[in-house]
């Protein structure tokens, strides 16, 4: 497997992880609020943004097949 095809694997996994993070954030709203739930909400929101950035970069790398290998490395 060459490095150029890594984006084909990064994109669906990172998009799925965005959905998982959002689902856990919404489920965390059902439990009583305390310090741990607030920290976990913030942590999952930051994780979700990181996975979203990874999904966007890997999509960009898939759509533009010219030499954008460095964007694929950022997505990874």
C-alpha positions in Angstrom: 0.0 0.0 0.0 1.4 3.3 -1.0 1.0 6.5 1.1 -1.3 8.0 -1.5 -4.1 5.6 -0.9 -4.1 6.2 2.9 -6.8 8.9 2.5 -9.2 6.3 1.2 -9.1 4.8 4.7 -8.7 7.9 6.8 -11.9 9.6 5.4 -14.6 7.1 6.3 -13.0 6.3 9.7 -12.6 9.9 10.7 -16.2 10.8 9.5 -17.5 7.8 11.6 -15.5 9.1 14.7 -17.1 12.5 14.3 -20.5 10.8 14.6 -19.4 8.7 17.5 -18.1 11.8 19.4 -21.4 13.7 18.7 -23.4 10.7 19.9 -21.5 10.4 23.1 -21.8 14.2 23.7 -25.5 13.9 23.3 -25.7 10.9 25.6 -23.7 12.7 28.2 -26.5 15.3 28.4 -28.7 12.6 30.0 -26.5 12.2 33.1 -26.3 14.7 35.9 -23.9 17.6 35.5 -20.7 17.5 37.4 -17.1 18.3 36.8 -16.3 15.0 35.0 -19.2 15.4 32.5 -18.2 19.0 31.7 -14.6 17.9 31.1 -15.7 15.0 29.0 -18.0 17.2 26.9 -15.1 19.6 26.2 -12.7 16.8 25.5 -15.1 15.1 23.1 -15.9 18.4 21.3 -12.2 18.9 20.7 -11.8 15.3 19.5 -14.7 15.8 17.2 -13.1 18.9 15.7 -9.8 17.1 15.2 -11.6 14.2 13.4 -13.6 16.7 11.3 -10.3 18.4 10.2 -8.8 15.0 9.4 -11.9 14.1 7.3 -11.8 17.4 5.4 -8.1 17.1 4.7 -8.4 13.5 3.5 -11.3 14.4 1.3 -9.3 17.2 -0.2 -6.4 14.8 -0.8 -8.8 12.3 -2.5 -10.4 14.9 -4.7 -7.1 16.5 -5.8 -4.9 13.6 -6.9 -2.0 15.8 -8.0 1.0 15.9 -5.7 -0.8 16.8 -2.4 0.9 14.1 -0.4 1.7 16.5 2.4 -2.0 17.2 2.9 -2.6 13.5 3.2 0.2 13.3 5.9 -1.6 16.1 7.8 -4.9 14.2 7.6 -3.1 11.1 8.9 
